[in-house]
Amino acid sequence: MERREIREVLEKGNPGEAVTVAGWIKSIRQSKTVAFLHLNDGSTFDSIQILLGEGLANREAILKQITGAALKVTGKLVASPAQGQKVELEPSSIEVLGECDATSPVQKAGTSFEFLRSVAHMRPRTNTFGAVFRVRAELSYAVHQFFRDRGFVMCHSPILTTSDCEGAGAMFQVTTLDLDKPPRGAGGKIDFEKDFFGEKTALTVSGQLEAEILALSLGKVYTFGPTFRAENSTTPRHAAEFWMIEPEIAFADLRDDMRLAEAFVKHMIEHAFKHCARDLQFFDERIEKGLRQKMEAVAKAEFAVIPYTEAVEILRKSGKDFQYKVEWGSDLQTEHERYLTEEYAKRPVFVIDYPLSIKPFYMYCNDDGKTVACMDLLVPRVGELIGGSQREHRLDRLETRLKAQGLDVEHYRWYCDLRRYGTVPHAGFGLGFERMLMYCTGMENIRDVSLCPRVPGNAKF
């Protein structure tokens, strides 16, 4: 008999049907007269209850199995007296596919997230992480659905690059040179002309610059792929490897960019409500009380817009004793962002027009000569969720900004060419996918929404 997914059996199965399911034991409980086990195959949060009757040939052997053992069960569905489940399974045969050793690190209930990060290869067996990765998969689909429905073209931007989009220099270098004896040139410097690509190369921090190539010929494009930052940061919001969603739209300004960002966030939340209801229920009950209510408020809200200069004044007059001092010309910290969205506006906030001095070279310079046409979308609990801007499409301004940041204009000639040949106003943003997942699941650490998190000091599994 062909195996059926437990999700489909629980949703559509009827008493009297013969079925075969397979999965891993979630729990076994027994009394003097009756025994039950709960089996889960990962297709849904809920497990199917299996009645271990006295007539089952290998009943005693099955009762010796522990949480984590894999079984294949064939039998008949019967009406379940248990609340919340229409059917349970009365088996005619149970086959042990894989026993579980008692040393399994996820045997104990209540194991801390910190410990589970050290056994990342096992933690998807737990309820929490099974739910996290189902939501991650579903929201990945929602990303493509949103942009496809709006006529965007997907762009596969390169992972290997010679350009530092953010200008921060925090990049992972890629080389085939012998690290023990690298070739040397003038002044004893490493000669990267002898390297595989003939010049210094690194893992990308963003697909934005390459996405602009396609946007300035196809109009609307987006990238969705891995990006890398070699920042020695151990905060709960930073990882060395993460996934970015980056749309670019031609013939657009900052207002168009913000409208797209707002629609995108609302789409992701509504998709989660529709397709991840059971997992969200678990997160609401066990991870963050009131999570669904907070998400619903964002989905229904009209996002506020506050210029950076005004935001600084609001923070100064707040009466709050912030850890980081609020000064015009400094970037906002998470505590500032959360105050603006959670206490001041009580809804998502676009902070716009940051100082030119703290933003990358590609952002459009405003007429005041002091600020750039950019935005950060702040949401309750997480803080910054999206960062975006109108791009600098004027060649002379772009070259001036490159020089001001100490970047080689000749190295970015190809990027300048996009302004030299048929330039148009255009805009885009970047959303860190893991931060969106943190927001939708209530998980407080980026390491807990990544399968195998890459952070300083750890590249296991």
N, C-alpha and C positions, 0 to 999 in steps of 0.2 A: 504494500500500500504506500502511495506517495506521501511524503511528509508534508504537513501543513504548518504554516507559521502560527505560533500561539496567538499573536495579535488577531489574525483572521478567524481563528477558532473561537476566541472570546467574543468577537464582534458579530460573527455570522453563524456560528455553530448552533445546532438544535439538538435537544434530547433525542436519543435513539440513533444518532449518526455514529458510524465507525470512523475513527481517525487515528492517524499516527503523528506524534509530535516528538521533537527532540530538543534538548536544552540542558541547562545546568541547574542543579539543585540549589534553591535559595534557602529552604528550611525543611526540616523534618520534625514532626511532633507526633507523639503517640501516648495513648493511655492503655489501660488494661484491655479495652475492648475494640479500640479503633486507632488507626494510624493514617496520617496524611503527609504528603510532601508537596512542596510548591516548586514548580519547574518554570524556568524562564529562558527564552532563546534570544533575548535582546531586541526582538521586533517591537516590543511594547514595554512600558514600565511594569504592567501587571503580570503576575505569574498565574499559571493555571494550577488549580488544586487537583491532586490525584489521590484517590482513595485506595489505600493499601489493604484490601480485604484478606480474610483468612484463606481464601481459595487461591491466592496468587502463589504459583509454584516456588518462586525464589524470594518470597516475602522477607524472610530473615536476612538473606544476603543484601537485599536492598536497604533494609533498616540499618545495616552496618555502614552504609555510605554516609558521607558527610557533605556539608555545604561546599559546592564547587565541583562535585562529581558530575560527569556528563552521562545522560541517559537517553535512550530511545524508547518511547512508550506507545503501544498500540492498545486500543480499547474502544469503549462506547461512551459517548457523552450522556450524562444524566443531569436532570435538573438539580441545581445547587441550592441547598437551604441557606448557604452563607449570604450575607448581605453584600450587595455590590457586584455580584458575579452570577451570570445567568446559568452557566453550566460548569460542571466539573467532570473529571475523567475517571471512569472505572476501568482499570487496565485488565487486559487479558494476557499481556506479556510485557515485560520490562527488560531491556538489554542495557548492561553497563558498557558505555562506549569508552569511558575514561575515568578511572578512579582519581580521587583527589587526596594527596598526601596531607596529613594533619599539620605539617609545618607550613602550610599555605599562609602567607602574610596577611590575607584579607579574611581570615576566619572570624575574627572578633568584631562584634558590632561596636560602633562608636569609635573606630580607629581614626586618629586625627588626620586632617588633610596634609599636615606637614610630614607625617610618617608615610602617607600614601605617595607623596612625591618621590620618595626614595625607592618605591617599587612601582614606578609608573606603568610598567608592563602588566601589572596585575590589577591596577585600580579600576579599569573599566568593568570589572566583575561586580563592583559595588553599585548600589542603587543610584547614588549621586552621580557617579561618573558615567554610568550607562545613560542616564538622562541628559547629562551635559553633551555627550557626543551624538545623541540622536538629535538634539536641538541644533548642534553645530551643522550636522548634515542637512537638516531641513532649511536652515537659514542660508546655507550656501546656495541651495537651489533658488531661494527667494531673491538673492542678489541678481542672478542671471535673469530670472523672470521679470523683475522690475525694469531692468535696462532693455531687455528684448522687447517688452511691450511698448516701450517708448522710442523704438527705432534706433537704439544704440548699436554700434558695431563693437564686438569684443576684440581687444588688442592683446596679443601675447608679447608683453614687453620683455626685454632681455634681463637675465639674472646677472650675467657678467657685464661689467661696465667700466669705463674709464672716467665717468663723470660723477661728481659728488653733487647730487641735486640740492641737498640742504646746506652745503657749504660748511658743514661742521667737522668734516674730516674723520668722523667716527665710523670707519669702514673696515670690513674684513678683507685683507689683501689675499689675492689668489696668485699663485706662482708655481712654475715647474722647475725653477732654479734650484740648484743644490744649496740648501740652507747652510750647510757646513762650509762650503767654499763657493759663495756666489761670485760671479764675474764682476770685476771692478773696472771703473772708468776713471775719468779725470777727477782728481781730488780724493780718490779712494771710494767714491760713491758707487753703489750697486748699479751695474749697467743693465737696465731693464730692456734694452734693445735686444739682448740675448735671450729674453724670456719668450714664452710661447706666443704671446700676442705682440711682442715687440715694444711694449710700453707697460707702465704700471697699471695693473688691473685689480678690480675688487668686486665683491658681491654688492648688488644694488641696494640703496637705501629707499628707492622709490622708482616707480615706473612712469612717473609724470612726464619727464622731458621727452621720452620716446613716444608716449601717448599723444603728446602735442603734434608730433609728426603726422600721425594719422588723422587727428581731429582737424588739422588744417588742410585736409583734402576730402575727408568723408563727413565732416560736420559734427558728429556725436559719437564718441567712443568711450570705452572703459576698460580698465585692467583689473584683474583680480588674481593676485599671486603672492608668493613669498617675498619678503623684504628683510633686510638685515641691518642691525645697528650694533657697532662694537663699543657701546657705552658701558662702562663698568658700574651699572646701576642694579641694585637689588631691591628696588621698590616693588610693591605688589602690582604696579601698572606697567612695568617695563620688562621686555624680553629681548634677547639678541636676535631671535628669528620670529617673525609674525607675518600675518597675511594682511594685505592692504587692498582696499577697493578704491579705485581712483578714476572717476569719470572726467572727461574733458569735453567742453562744448564750445564750438565756434559761434561767432556772432552773438556773444553773450557778455554780460557784465556781472558785477558782484551780486546784484539783486537776483538775477537769473540763477546764479550759483546757489544762493540761499534757498530759493524756492525749490530747487531740485533736491537739496540736502534735506529739507524739511519733509518733502514728499517721500524720500527714500527711507528715512527713519520711521515714519509712520507706517509705511508699507511693511517694513521688517517686523514691527511690533504686531500689526494686524495679522501677518502671515503666521507668526508664532502662536497667536491666540487660536487661529483656525486649525493649525496642523500639529501643534505641540501641547494641546490642552492638558493631557494627563501629566506630562512631565512638568509643565508650569505649575500645576496643582501641587506637585511634590515640592518644588522649589519654594512656593508660597508658604507651605505648611512647615517645611523643615530647614530651609536655608535663610530666607528673608521674609518675615511676616509682612503682609501687605504689598508684596511685590506686584501682583497682578493689578491692584488698585493704582499703584504708581505708574505702571505701564499704560493703563487705560487713560490716566490723566494726561500723559504725554501724547498719546494717540489723538486725543480730542482737543489739545491745547493749540492756541495760536502762539507761535514762538515769538518771544520778545526780541527787540533789537536795541542794543546799547553801544554807543561808541566807546572805544577804549578810554578816552579822556574822561568821559562821564563815569565810566565804571570805576576809575581810580578815585574820583571824588566820592562816589557812593561808599566805597570801601573805607576811605579815610574818615567819613562821617558816621560809620556804622557803630562806633563804640566798642568794636571787637578787639580783643588783644591777640592779634595774629602773630604767629611765630615768625613769619617773614614780613618785613616792612614793605608797605605799599608806596611805591615811588613811580612817578611818570618816567617812562623810559625803561622800566624793568618788566620782565614777563610776569604774567599772573601765575601764582602758585595754585595747587589743588585746593587749598583751604579758601583762597579768594574766589575761585571758580564756584565752589560748592555754596559759599555764602550768597553769591549773586543769584544762583538758580534755586536754591532751597529756601532761603530766608527772605531775600529781597524780592525777586520776581515771582517766586513760587511756581515756576514753569521753566521750560527750556529757554535758553537765552543765546542769541547770536551776539558776541562781542566783536565789533568791527573796527577797522581803521587803526591798527596798531602802529607804534612808532617804526619808522623805516629802519632805524638802527638795529633792531632786534629781529628782523625778518629777512628771508633769503632774497637773492638777487632777482628772481623771476617775478616778483610781485609788482603790480602796477602802482606807480608813484602818484599820489594824490596831488592836487593843485597846491596844497599848502606847503609842499616840499618837505614835510616832516613825517607824514604817515603814508601807509600803503593801503590799497583797497583789498583788505583781507578779512576773513572771519574765522572765529572759533565757535563751534556749537557746543554749549555747555548743557549738561543734563543733570538732574538730581542724582546724588550719590556717587556718580562716576566722575563728574567734572567734564573735562574736554572729551568729546566724542569724535568730532570732525574738525579738521582744519582745512581751509581753502582760501582761494583768492581769485581775483581777476588777474590774468597774466599780463606782464609788461610787453605790449605788442609794438612799441615804438623803438626802432633800432638804436637811435642815439641814446635814449634813456637806458636801454638794456646794457649797452656797452659801458656807459658811465657806472652803472651799478656793479657790473662784473669787475671793473678796475678798482672800485671803491672797496670791494671785498677781497682784493688781492688775488683774483682769479685770472687766468690767462685767456684773454679774449680769443686768441687764435685757437685754443683748445676747444672753445665753444662756438667756433665758426659755423658749424652745421646748425646749431641752435639759432644763431643770429640770421642765418639764411632764411629761416622761416619768417623772419620779419622783413627781410630784404626782398622777397619775392611773393607779393600778394598778401601782405599782413592784414589781419582782421582782429578786432577785439575778441578775446576768448577767456574762458574761466574754467576752473575745476576745483575739486577737493579730494581729500584723502580721508578714509575712515578705516581705522584699525579694527579688523574683523573681531579679534579677541576682545577688544573693549566693548563692542556691541554685544558679544556673547556674555560678558560679565554683567552688562546691564540687564539682559533678558533672563538670566538665570539667578542673579543675586550672588553669584560667586565673587569673592572679594580679592582673589589673587589671579593674575593672568596665567600663572603656572597651572591653575586648575581648570582652564578651558582649552589647554593645548595637550595633544596626545603625548608628546615627548618634549617638554619645554626645554628650550635652549637659553640658559642664563649663565652669568659669570661663574666659572668653576664647575659647570655641569653640561656635558654633551652626551650623556648616556642614552642607551636604548634607541 
